[in-house]
Amino acid sequence: MEKIINTYEASAANGASVTVYEVQDMENAGTMAHPNQKEPGIRRMQLSDGRVLTMVGDREFKIAGTDEVFLLDRPYAP
């Protein structure tokens, strides 16, 4: 299960504005006593359409497998 934990506004090289989502996987960590327990897993940045972003610099992310870069409007603190 995924959980959106933060959103950021970003600008593309062509000036278009996009929303970037910081998403965290919630892993099953259930036990006999607490079968529905979840633990936070890996975080990632992605666009609203699900394309994953890779950090390439301070506030800079690019779409995995492309040269399309986005600059966050505010600092990202992982």
N, C-alpha and C positions, 0 to 999 in steps of 0.2 A: 504494500500500500504506500502511496506517495502523499506527502503533505507539503503544501506551499508554505514556506516559512518567511519569505520576504519577496518584495517586488521592487524593481528599479526601473527608472526611465532611462533610455539610452538613445543615442543618435547614430545613424548609419553614415557612411561616407557621403552618400547622396543627400544628406540632410533630413531624411525620414526619421520620425520618432517611433520607437518600438518599446514595448514593455518586456523586461527580462524577469523571469521567475527564478528564485532560488528554491529548489525542490530538495526535499530530504526523504529518502526511503525509510519506512518504518518497518523494521524487521520483527518477525515473530520471535518472541522470547518467552513463550508460555512454559509453565511448569504444571505439575499436577495440581498444586494449590491455586495457581493463577493462570489458567489456560489461555486467556485472551491478552496477556501482557505483551506490549510492544516496546521495542528499544529503538532509539534513533540510529539510523544507518548512514550511508554515504550521502553527501550533499553534492548537488550539481546545479549548474546554471543552464537554463533553456529558454527558448522563445515560446510564445503561446501556442504555436503549432507543433511543439514537441522537439524541434531541432535543438540538439545539444551544443552548448558553447564551450570553448576552451579558452582559459586565460592566457593571454599573450603579452600582457604588460599591465602597468598600474591603471586600473579602471578600463582596460581594453580586453575585449573578448571577441573571438571569431567563431564562425560556424564551423564545426568539425568537417574537414574534407573540402573546405572552400577557402577563398581569400577574403570573404565578406567580413569586415570588422565593425564592431559596435563599441562606442565609448559611453560608459555609464555617466550619468549626470552628477552622481555623488559617489564618494569612495565606497569600496566593497571591503568588508572586514570579515574574512572567513572564520 
